[in-house]
């Protein structure tokens, strides 16, 4: 029987292993995942304790047209109830507990901003239409600022857009255009976020743990603390046939011979690589060195333009970094006060962005509990700053140099809460900051061939999966993108008739376009 070797254990690799079993007829015992970290899940992580403080680097939003993701998870049982699939849980959660954001933006006076108008000038509207109409090939290497005037970046739309998707003005115009097309059907509910779906718990508990449980029950092996360092290819100019895998484990070098019918699927690059965690009383330390996904990609792409260009994504840390933080509270006071201020009970309020914040802070109070093992009486909420290199409004130093407590003080500065409430929140909360140097590296200005194709030209056993493999039309920084690359890799390498469903294209629907235009023209 053929074997499959998967480099990485993020959502793309977990999805690929599932598709190999479900669609490809592989025996689980013939599938091996190599992960350099101790835990699986890649960027969909969550850890910590109620006592020391919970941590999670981030959370991904879903929407109704995540066709590959829902297909994958429809066959994966939840851990709470094996008769319910993860997809059913997500869809039911949206029906029962959907967001309806009434306080999406907060101004410098601590007042809720009226988001009915997008704040566009006529030129802004024309620039949006022009961007959508521009062929992608004409945007090679261009930034968003190359397509829009300065006024565009002061509009209500931009504040909503950049803090929902984590775009910066200097990011890729190609990616911005893809997002406009991909999510144009969400325009009417963009401010209220009623079209956003979420998981019952954090995504490690709700997605990664059910997937890894399902795979392990079928004999799939995950080799943790295992570093894949290089691949050897069959002789021949620009050969893409892998013959050998080089790795290190427990300080010892190993190699695996790859048979002609075996498959090798590589997660190249990592948006959460070199993450550093601080504490309630200390800022995050300097990020560690780059890890396997970047180093391996650099080795594989040396002298080969068909394997992409990692230099386009990992050399501009100041353009790709931001910082998140997780708050563990022993007192429900903060969430109760936030619910009263926002007009929405905890879990229904969606994102809240402080437009006057030098750090461009956004917070979110998810439905409780956020962790499956979260004790009763303990609450968890989360936030992030897209401009961590700037001095704060209240704290006179960059966010990157702040402890968790100082970040919480900055958040409280932007909310109209009295001093006694703020003091109690500070006294009963533990905040863990998380600095991520490459978190939006996939958004950096690039050329169309900087990401390799999922299955390189002529490949019979090698594929690239994850955020840095190229899928035309779909959008990076989503679980859907990673799952789509996995499905594409498996179906193409095994020459299956069943292929991933087409990317939803709402911009081809005149009703969707009419609703989006109406939203753009609101005053």
Buried (B, 14 or more C-beta within 10 A) or exposed (E): EBBBBBBBBBBBBBBBBBBBBBBBEBBBEBBBBBBBBEBBBBBBBBBBBBEEBBBBBBBBBBBBBBBBBBBBBEEBBBBEEEEEBBBBBBBEBBEEEBBBBBBBBBEEEBEBBEBEBBBBEEEBBEBBEEBBEBEBEEBBBBBBBEBBEEBBBBBBBBBBBBBBBBBBBBBBBBBBBBBBBBBBBBBBBBBBBBBBBBBBBBBBBBBBBBBBBBBEEBEBEBBBEBBBBEBEBBEEEEBBBBBBBBBBBEEEEBEBEBEEEBBBBBBBBBBBBBBBBBBBEEBBEEBEEBBBBBBBBBBBBEEBEBBBBBEBBBEBEEBBBBBBBBBBBBBBBBBBBBBEBBEBBBBBBBBBBBBEBBBBBBBBBBBBBBBBEBEEEBBBBBBBBBBBBBBBBBBEEBBBBBBBBBBBBBBBBBBEBEEEBBEBBBEBBBBBBBBBBBBBBBBBBBBEBBBBBBBBEEBBBBBBBBBBBBBEEBBBBBBBBBBBBBBBBBBBBBEBEEEBEEBBBBBEBEEBBEBBBEBBEEE
